[in-house]
Amino acid sequence: MSAAGAYMEDLSIRILRMFGEMDSHRLDLHVLFEAAGNEPSERERLLSVIEDLRREGLIEERGGDFYALTEKGERVVSAGQPS
């Protein structure tokens, strides 16, 4: 796996874990940005990872800038592994 691929996987895991850390099944995009840091390029990657997680059915859009953890996402977080 490339360094970029490993980073993306790590970022996916960090995003999913944030739902548990914040004790919420619904998070605002601005909270999720904390997983990436302040660099614009990192935030762009975060948006790409969020889209990947949405496409995989691990999170879903809930209107505005909110995303919710799906049942599939909850199982992944509980198992401590990526999909």
Buried (B, 14 or more C-beta within 10 A) or exposed (E): EEEEEEBBEEBBBBBBBBBEEBEEBBBBBEBBBBBBEEEEEBBEBBEEBBEBBBEBEBBBEEEEEBBBBBEBBBEBBEEEEEB
